[in-house]
Each structure stands twice: as C-alpha cells, then as structure tokens.
Amino acid sequence: MNLGLKKYLVFSTLILALTGCSAKPTYYIELGLSDENIACNGLEIELLSYDYDTILDSLVRISNPGPRPDSTELMALLDDYRRALARQTQYADTVSALHETLEKMDIKSIQYKKLYPVFQALGKKLKQVSEEQKSVYERYMNAQLTYKTMLKDWEKVAYKGFDEFKENILPERKTKIETTDNGCMVNKLKLPLGDWWLYTEVTIPGTNEKLVWDMQLPSSGPDSLYILLDESNATRKMFLL
C-alpha cells in the first residue's frame, strides 16, 4: 500500500470515528481562576471536531521522523536564567531601598558614613550579578534559536499531511473560535452533531508557564451543560521565552 493511500485511509477513518450522530446540548463555558491577575475576558476558546494530539500522534507514526529534538539542555538554561534574574532583581531592590534611605539622611551623620560603604559594595555586586544574568540570557537565547530550528525541521517531517487532513473536514465541522465575554463566559454555545474537543490556554503573569485546557466536551446529557475551566482541570506547562 503506498503512503498516500495509507494516509487517506487513516484520515477517512479518523473523520468517521470523530463524527457522532447524537443530539447535542447547549454549552455554557466559564473560566474561573483563583489568580486575579489572569484576565479571563476576551479569551479565545477553540472548538475542534478532532482530538489534536491523537491526530499528530498518528502522523508521527506514519512519517517515522525519528526522536523529537531534546530540550533538556535548553530548559536547564532557562532555569539558570530565571535564578539569575531573581538574584539580580533581589540585589536591585536592596540597592534601591538603601539609596532611598541614604537620600533621607544627613551625609555628615555617623549612620550615613556607615551605610554608604555598604551601598557602594552592593552597587558593585549588583553590576556583577547583572552581567552574569545577561550572559546566561544570551546563552539561553542562542540555545533556543538552535532548538527552534531543529524542532521546526522535525515537525515538517513528523506532521506532514496535517493540512491535508484539515482540508478533508466537512465545512460545518471546521475549527470554531469563541471568545469569553466580560463575565468570562461563553454562553449558549451550540455545535453541529458529532464529538467536539475544547482547547484554550492562559499565561500565568510573571512566569514562563501557562495553564492549558484540552478536553473532550460531553456529547450527551441534559439540554444545557455548564463547563467550568479552572486549575483543577488544567495542565500546567512551561513555554520558551
């Protein structure tokens, strides 16, 4: 069997398997997070008629591209950078606070003369840790560029045929995008017959982590179904800076 026909049969089987015939409920989807710094309005929620990970895994098995590029070294550099940045921030805050204290003191006072050498020493240390932080960041960015290039090349082979798969999806079952309102809700969502998967993500402020929701929506049950997206049903993932 040639590869083209094999892919066509796999795609056809997946499309049939992902298409149901039961009556669909009306969905009410809410994003509810304990972290008030995460904006929950205006969030795009993707509705797909297929399980994204299952499709990609199938393509990888067909294409057999070899091992995915290893990101262990890159993530270790990212951890080094985060620690260096935290250290630099700590010194910067200390130097800033001490500077404010000195500004309020009489420069001729004994206390000022005691604190000023400390301020000078901390300033030199801040310069040193800032240079270290910059060096780690540059190494991380260089490694990231190399990794992204390798990953892009790998994905070209591994996911070959994905565009063809999407083109074969019926128009009414193409990916749909909904946006949460000011109440962090998607109200009265109605979807065509068949199984559907929900995907969305939010970045955790001040970190290189995000919360990801990737789940199959219930396809039967009450006429109306309420879906709450919170920390309990999210996956925490790291992303590259």
N, C-alpha and C positions, 0 to 999 in steps of 0.2 A: 504493500500500500504506500503510495507516495505521500510525502509530508503535507502537501496542500490538501489532499483529500482527507488525511487524518485530522488536520486542524478543522476542516469544515465539519466533520462528523462530531468532533469534540464540542465545537461551538453550538451545533444544532442540538446536541444532547443537553448541554447546559441551559440553553434558552428554553427548551421544553421543560426541563426539570425546575427552572425558576419561575415558570408560568403556572399559576394556580387558577382555580375556577370557583372559589368560594366567595360569598358576599363579603364586602369589605366594610369595616366600621369607619366611623369618623374619628380622627385622631385630634387630641389636644396635647401639645407638647410644650413643656415648660422647662427652662433652665433655672435651676435653683442651687446656688453655691454659697458656702459659708464665708468665703473670702469676698468682702465687699469691694475690694479693689479690682475685681474682674468684672468688666462690663458685660452684661447679659442681654442687652438690647442691640438690635442690628446685627445679630449673629446669623451667618448663613448656615443652613442645615441642608445637606444633600440627601435626596431620596433616590436610591438606586434599585433597579429591578434585578440585581445580581449581587452575590457576595464577592466584593472586590478581591479579598485575599484568596478566595478559592480559585477565582479566575487566574490570578497571577501565578499561583502555585501550579496550576495546570499548564500554563505556558512555559514555566521553568522546566517542568518535567519533560515537555515536548522538545524544547530547544537544547536542554542539557548544556548550559553555558559554563559549567564549572563552578567552583566556590565563589560565593559573593565576596567582594573585597572586604578585608578585615579592618574594622575601625577601632580595634583595641588601643593601638598607639595614639590615634587621634583623640579618643575620649580621655586617655590618660593625660595628654597635653591640655585638654580642656579643663580637667580637674586642677592641673598645676596653675593654669591661668586664673581660674576662679579663686584659688587660695592666694595667689599673688595679688589679685585685685582687692580681695578682702583685707589683706595686710596693708596694702597701700592706702586704702580708704581709712583704716583704723589710725594709721600714722597721720594722715591728712587731717582727720577730725581732731586728734590730740593737739597737733601743731596749731590748728585754727583756734581751738578753745584757749590754749595757753597764750596765743597772740592777743586775744580779746582781753584776757586777764591782765596782761602786761600793759595794754593800752590804757587801762583804768588806774594804773599805779604811778606813783611818783618815781621818776627814773633815778632819783638820788637816794631812794629808800633802800634799806638793807635787804628787804624782801625782794625788791626788783633786781638788785645785784646778784641775789642767789638764784632767782628764776631765769634770768636772761641767758646764762651759760647753758642751762637745761634746754631752753628754747632753741639755741643755736645747734646744740647736739642733735636734737630731734629733727631740726630742719635738714641737717646733713643726712640723717638716717632716712628721712622721707625722700630725699633726692635719690639715695641708693636704691630703696625698695621700688621707687617709681621706674628707675632704669631697668631693674630686674623684671618688673611687671611688663614693661614694654618689650623686653627681649623674649619673654615667654609668649606674649601675644603674637609677635612676629613669627616665632617658630610654629605656633598653632595655626596661624593663617596660611603659612606655606604648606603645612601638612594637610590642611583642609582642602586647599586647591588641588593638591595631588590626589587626595581621596575622592573628591567630587568628580574629577576627570575619569578616574578608574571606575567609579560607580556608574557614571553615565555610559561609558563604553560597555560595561557589563549588562546594564539594563536594555541597551539597544538589541543585544542578542537574546537575553532572557525573556523579554516581554514582546518579542516580535510577534505580530499578529493581533495585538490588543486593539489597535484601531479597526482592524477588520472585524473583530468580534463586536465592537460597539456599533459599527455600521449595520450589522445584521439584526440589531434590536429593533423591534417594532416601534414606530413613532410614538405611540401612546405610552410606551414603557421606557422611553429615553429618561436619562437622569433629570430630576426636577430639583430646583433650588427654592427653598422657603426661607424667609428672614423673620427673626423674632421681633415682636413689637416692643413698645415701651414697657410693657408688663412682662417682658422676657418670655412671651408665649407665641406659639403658632397655633392659631385657633381654627377649628372646623376644617382640618386637612382631610381631603378625600382623594384617594388614589385609585387608579384603574385596577381591575381584577388581577390577581397574582400576588406573589410574595414580594415584599419590599424590605430594603435594608436602609438604616439611618446612619449617616456619618457626619460628625462635626467635631470641632476642636477649639480650645481656647488656650491662649498663652498665659502662664502664671507670671504676673508682673515681677520684674526684678530678677528673673531666673532664665535659664535656658531649658525650661521644662514646660510641657503643655499637658492638658487633660484632653483625652480623646474618647469619643463615644462612637462605637462601631457595633451596631446591633441589628438583629432582625426584628421587624415590627410584628406584633401579634396579628395573625391574619383572620382570626375569628373570635367570637365572643360577643360582648354587649354591643349595641349600636354605636355607643360612644366609648372611646378608650383614652384614659389620661396617662401620659408618659412623662415621668419626671427624670430629668437628666441632672444628676448631682455627683458628688465624689464617690458615692458607693457603687455606681455602675460605670465609672470612667476608668480608663487606663492612663497612668502617668508615664509620659515618655520624654526623653531628652531629645533636643534638636541642636543642630550645628548653629553657631553664631554667625 
